Amino acid sequence: MAGGALNAVDSLVRSDAVWAGAWRQRLGLRSAVAALRLMGRQDEDGALRDAVLLLAPGGDPGPAGNVLVAYKRLSSRKISVDSEILREMADLFALRFDNALEELPGLVDDLTKDGKAAPFAVAELVTKVCALRPDAEILAWWLADWLLARKLGWSYPVPMLVAERYGAVFRTGTGKGRVRPGDETFARAVCLALVQGSAEALRQATETGRRAEQLLAVAPKLRTKGAEIVIRQLLNEDALSASAPGTKLSRWASRRLFERLETLGAVRELSGRSTFRIYGL
Amino acid sequence: MASQNIAKSQGRAKRTVKADTSGFDRELEDLPADLRWREWMMRVEAVIFASAVPVDRETLVRVVGRNCSIDLLIDDLRQELHGRPYELVSVGGGWQHRTRASYARMIQASAAPTRSTAAALSQHEATVLMAVAYFQPVTRGELSAMFGKDVSRDTIAGLRDAQFIAPGPRSPTPGAPYTYITTPLFLSAFGFDTLRDLPDIEMLEDAGLLNRKNITAEMMGPGTADDDEED
């Protein structure tokens, strides 16, 4: 069952849609919210977007924003898991870096080469990481998404596992508590989580795809110079702040551009505010 | 003043990317295993002793051999310091020598000038700092709403001068005030390794000392004025 679900996501990933960046980023945001719950924080996705988008360059977005940064990095760049990237992630997840974490690149490498089916490799990875460092479960799930992509030969990870951590699939049969890494039924729960995660990813893909088509359809109607960069960013990012940093547009130009796009139904204002607007597909 | 210098040097340490490791032998292949281990321990302790800020793993790896376990080295060093009035503590993502807490009163009584990392805080400042630590990123306005009275700019400035807090992302409310977050110095001064070591907020909630929901609901209430766009 997990194989079938993953196959559907796999063909979607391989079709290499232009909006795949925005799709992964949006799943990353969802994962970050779940990961924060694992850390004992209740942050909403809007607040996370704000923390990262309204940050001055080089600034520190705070503990919640850092988790979103970690997931953004997972889904936007081709990364190999070595001790440098792990150190960076441990920093972002506010984890102490010690010898146990230094062993992880080797562990991930072994599991990548080992012939096990992807869901079971993922379950084993999470179990082993949690056994090494019980407080590093958040990092374990982050690595799990990475391992899944590596196993299936995707160029970018699609974050979807951690969001199911608090879903129905990890509930125990008795109705009390949740399945923990190391339990007998954990591997089965991970398979189910993959099914659920894939379903959610596909649902998100349908929505993102539809909106992206709308955006591409209205793109020729835009007369703003430099609009292509904004369009490209919209297709690659979860959201953009209305001042569109990184483009050459003046703030008036970018504001007009986003308002035009909004009237044409190509983007949405995501924050619900009349100031500090944040636009996305 | 001392704490400012420390924080500055902390920033500088981060900026130094490449350290020169060519002048000495890291691997010590020609020594027998136990002497090699001994020498590594000495080196690590010397670096930690000399450093002004907690020394992280990355720094220590530069002075020992490639397959040397830092954690085991530190364990051995701690063992050695067993009968001493100071110890090796793990704070702010690194290690530092500190006198044992039980000698704090004697050191104070002696009035010797110490390399103290923490500026003295008033009760009010300490409370504000605690609120920032738990609710970061948080603005001054939100802090005032939490305390039910104005948290003055001076209080915030004092904490900023002591390098315990730093500005984070700007808040999307009228005036675009800065939010505040805690710094690595805060972690080191209060003996935390990471932010996760803060006492559990859920336990505080269960004890009825805190209520996040009420606070956020209050903060969301008045903040919807229609100002001109500021982006």
Chai-1 contact restraints between the chains, C-beta under 6 A:
chainA,res_idxA,chainB,res_idxB,connection_type,confidence,min_distance_angstrom,max_distance_angstrom,comment,restraint_id
A,D50,B,P172,contact,1.0,0.0,6.0,A-B,restraint_1
A,A51,B,P169,contact,1.0,0.0,6.0,A-B,restraint_2
A,L54,B,P169,contact,1.0,0.0,6.0,A-B,restraint_3
A,L54,B,R170,contact,1.0,0.0,6.0,A-B,restraint_4
A,L55,B,P169,contact,1.0,0.0,6.0,A-B,restraint_5
A,D60,B,G168,contact,1.0,0.0,6.0,A-B,restraint_6
A,D60,B,I181,contact,1.0,0.0,6.0,A-B,restraint_7
A,P61,B,P169,contact,1.0,0.0,6.0,A-B,restraint_8
A,G62,B,Q136,contact,1.0,0.0,6.0,A-B,restraint_9
A,G62,B,P137,contact,1.0,0.0,6.0,A-B,restraint_10
A,G62,B,G168,contact,1.0,0.0,6.0,A-B,restraint_11
A,G62,B,I181,contact,1.0,0.0,6.0,A-B,restraint_12
A,P63,B,L195,contact,1.0,0.0,6.0,A-B,restraint_13
A,A94,B,T194,contact,1.0,0.0,6.0,A-B,restraint_14
A,A94,B,L195,contact,1.0,0.0,6.0,A-B,restraint_15
A,A94,B,R196,contact,1.0,0.0,6.0,A-B,restraint_16
A,R96,B,D193,contact,1.0,0.0,6.0,A-B,restraint_17
A,R96,B,T194,contact,1.0,0.0,6.0,A-B,restraint_18
A,D98,B,D71,contact,1.0,0.0,6.0,A-B,restraint_19
A,N99,B,S69,contact,1.0,0.0,6.0,A-B,restraint_20
A,N99,B,D71,contact,1.0,0.0,6.0,A-B,restraint_21
A,A242,B,D231,contact,1.0,0.0,6.0,A-B,restraint_22
A,S243,B,D231,contact,1.0,0.0,6.0,A-B,restraint_23
A,T275,B,D227,contact,1.0,0.0,6.0,A-B,restraint_24
A,T275,B,E229,contact,1.0,0.0,6.0,A-B,restraint_25
A,T275,B,E230,contact,1.0,0.0,6.0,A-B,restraint_26
A,F276,B,P172,contact,1.0,0.0,6.0,A-B,restraint_27
A,F276,B,D231,contact,1.0,0.0,6.0,A-B,restraint_28
